[in-house]
Amino acid sequence: MKNENRTEMVSRDTILKMLSKDEVGSVSTAETAVNLPKHAEYIDLSHLDCGVQKADGTAIVMGHILSRKSVHKDTWRKIVAEVIAHDIPKVHA
């Protein structure tokens, strides 16, 4: 496995481990949604290199999405810090 792919996998795994049981349930429920509301912040766990993104109203594959609204604000801050720690660009809080 290439080093950058391994780093991305570790980051994704680390991010998912930050979620509480309630947040996991919220994220699982969010995966069944058709789309995110326009301007909703999210992280695509399959493309961490894109950092925190904002929904633009177009369809998004929800199965790999972690929306800011589905987790507690403190968890979101930890997730953003993890993304920054792995030098993944385009991150904002």
Contacts in CASP RR format, 6 or more apart in sequence:
PFRMAT RR
TARGET T0000
AUTHOR 0000-0000-0000
METHOD contacts of the structure
MODEL  1
MKNENRTEMVSRDTILKMLSKDEVGSVSTAETAVNLPKHAEYIDLSHLDC
GVQKADGTAIVMGHILSRKSVHKDTWRKIVAEVIAHDIPKVHA
1 9 0 8 1.000
7 86 0 8 1.000
8 48 0 8 1.000
8 49 0 8 1.000
8 86 0 8 1.000
11 48 0 8 1.000
11 82 0 8 1.000
11 83 0 8 1.000
11 86 0 8 1.000
11 88 0 8 1.000
12 45 0 8 1.000
12 48 0 8 1.000
14 82 0 8 1.000
15 43 0 8 1.000
15 45 0 8 1.000
15 48 0 8 1.000
15 66 0 8 1.000
15 79 0 8 1.000
15 82 0 8 1.000
15 83 0 8 1.000
16 45 0 8 1.000
18 75 0 8 1.000
18 78 0 8 1.000
18 79 0 8 1.000
18 82 0 8 1.000
19 27 0 8 1.000
19 71 0 8 1.000
19 75 0 8 1.000
20 72 0 8 1.000
20 75 0 8 1.000
23 70 0 8 1.000
23 71 0 8 1.000
23 72 0 8 1.000
23 75 0 8 1.000
26 70 0 8 1.000
26 71 0 8 1.000
27 66 0 8 1.000
27 67 0 8 1.000
27 70 0 8 1.000
27 71 0 8 1.000
29 70 0 8 1.000
30 62 0 8 1.000
30 65 0 8 1.000
30 67 0 8 1.000
30 69 0 8 1.000
30 70 0 8 1.000
31 62 0 8 1.000
31 63 0 8 1.000
31 65 0 8 1.000
32 62 0 8 1.000
33 62 0 8 1.000
34 59 0 8 1.000
34 62 0 8 1.000
35 55 0 8 1.000
35 57 0 8 1.000
35 58 0 8 1.000
35 59 0 8 1.000
35 60 0 8 1.000
35 62 0 8 1.000
36 42 0 8 1.000
36 55 0 8 1.000
36 57 0 8 1.000
36 60 0 8 1.000
36 62 0 8 1.000
36 65 0 8 1.000
36 67 0 8 1.000
37 55 0 8 1.000
37 57 0 8 1.000
38 55 0 8 1.000
38 56 0 8 1.000
38 57 0 8 1.000
39 54 0 8 1.000
39 55 0 8 1.000
40 54 0 8 1.000
40 55 0 8 1.000
40 67 0 8 1.000
40 68 0 8 1.000
40 69 0 8 1.000
41 52 0 8 1.000
41 53 0 8 1.000
41 54 0 8 1.000
41 55 0 8 1.000
41 67 0 8 1.000
41 68 0 8 1.000
41 69 0 8 1.000
42 52 0 8 1.000
42 53 0 8 1.000
42 54 0 8 1.000
42 55 0 8 1.000
42 60 0 8 1.000
42 65 0 8 1.000
42 66 0 8 1.000
42 67 0 8 1.000
42 68 0 8 1.000
43 51 0 8 1.000
43 52 0 8 1.000
43 53 0 8 1.000
43 65 0 8 1.000
43 66 0 8 1.000
43 79 0 8 1.000
43 83 0 8 1.000
44 50 0 8 1.000
44 51 0 8 1.000
44 53 0 8 1.000
44 60 0 8 1.000
44 64 0 8 1.000
44 65 0 8 1.000
45 64 0 8 1.000
45 65 0 8 1.000
45 66 0 8 1.000
46 64 0 8 1.000
47 64 0 8 1.000
48 83 0 8 1.000
48 86 0 8 1.000
48 88 0 8 1.000
49 88 0 8 1.000
49 89 0 8 1.000
50 90 0 8 1.000
51 83 0 8 1.000
51 88 0 8 1.000
51 89 0 8 1.000
51 90 0 8 1.000
51 91 0 8 1.000
52 68 0 8 1.000
52 80 0 8 1.000
52 83 0 8 1.000
52 90 0 8 1.000
52 91 0 8 1.000
52 92 0 8 1.000
52 93 0 8 1.000
53 90 0 8 1.000
66 79 0 8 1.000
68 76 0 8 1.000
71 79 0 8 1.000
77 93 0 8 1.000
80 91 0 8 1.000
80 92 0 8 1.000
80 93 0 8 1.000
83 91 0 8 1.000
84 91 0 8 1.000
END
